[in-house]
Amino acid sequence: KKRLEEDPLTKPIFFKRRLLRIYTSNGAKARIIDRKIKMLEKNERFGYYEYNIYIKRSRYWGNFIGYVQRASEIMKEPKIARQLRNHRKILKKEMEKQLQKLKDN
C-alpha cells in the first residue's frame, strides 16, 4: 500500500467482477476454474530463458452466500437465508463509496 501511495503515477484499481463473485449469489455455485500460470524456465537446447504457460485446474467451492443457501435447504429453515436479505444493498453502497474515492483521486 505504501508504494502505491508514494508513487503519483500509479492509479488505484477497482475489481468489480471479483467483488461480485465473492459477495453475491453470482459466485455461489461450485465450479472448476482454469488458471494460466507463467513460469520462466531455461531452454536447455539453446541456453536462454523463456516463459512457458501451464494451465492449472482448480476447484472453486463457492462463497458464503452459497453456503448459507445450502444450509437453509438442508435444515429446511428459511430464516437462515433471510438473514442475508440486505447484503446486496450494503455491498452496492460500499462499492459506490469506493468508486467515488477513486474518482476523487
N, C-alpha and C positions, 0 to 999 in steps of 0.2 A: 504494500500500500504506500509506503513512504516514497518508493521510487516513482510511482505514478504521480504522486502529489508534487514531487520535486521537479519532474520533467514537464515543462509547459507545452511540449509538442504532442504528448500523448492525450488521447481523448478517452474518457471512461466509456465502457461498453455495457450495454443492457441486453441480456439474453432472454427475450420474452418467451420463445418457444420452450426453452429449458425450464423456466419457471412454471409455465402452464403444464408441462408434462409432470413435474414434481407435485404441484399443488392443486391440480384439478382432476376431474374424472376422466379426462382425455388420456392420462397416463396410468389409469387404474388397472389395466389388463396386463397380464404377464405375457412376454414375448421374447423372441430371440433377436439380438441386435448384432449386426456385423460391424466391426470396427477395423479401420485401416491403421496399421502400425508401421511406421517408417523406421528402419534400422540402418545405420551407417556401418557398412561392412567392407572389409578389404577384399578386392578381387585378386585371388591367388595367381591367376594366369598372367595378368598384366601389371599387378603391383600397385594399383591406385584404389582409392576408396570410392564407393558408390552407395547410393540409397537403394535398399531393397524394400519392397512393400509386401507386407503379410496381412492377411485378413484373419482376425480373431473373432470367433463367435462366442458371445457371452449371453447369459440369460438375465433379462430384466424382470424382476419379480413383481413389479407394480409399485404403487405408492400407498401412502397411509389411507387414502380415500377408498381404494380397492379393498384394503384390509378391513376397513370399517363396514363396507357393503357386504363382504363375505361373512363377517362376524354376525351382522344383523340377519342375514338369511339363515345361517346355520342355527342360531339361537332362536329364530322366529320372534325377534324383538325389534320392532320398527323404531323404538325410542333411541336405539344406538345410532341408527342412520340419521335421525332427526337432529342429533347434536351438531352435525356439520352443515346445518341449513345456511348459516350466514358466512361460511368460509369464503365463498366466491366474491361476495361484496367486499369483504375485508381485503382479499387479495387484489381486487381491482383498485381499491383506494391506495393500497401500498404501491402498486405498480405505477399509478398516476403520479404519486408523490416522487418516486424515483425518477420517472421520466422528466418531471418538472425540474428536479435538481440537475439533470443532465443538460436540459435546455438553458438553464441559468448559467452554467459554466461556460 
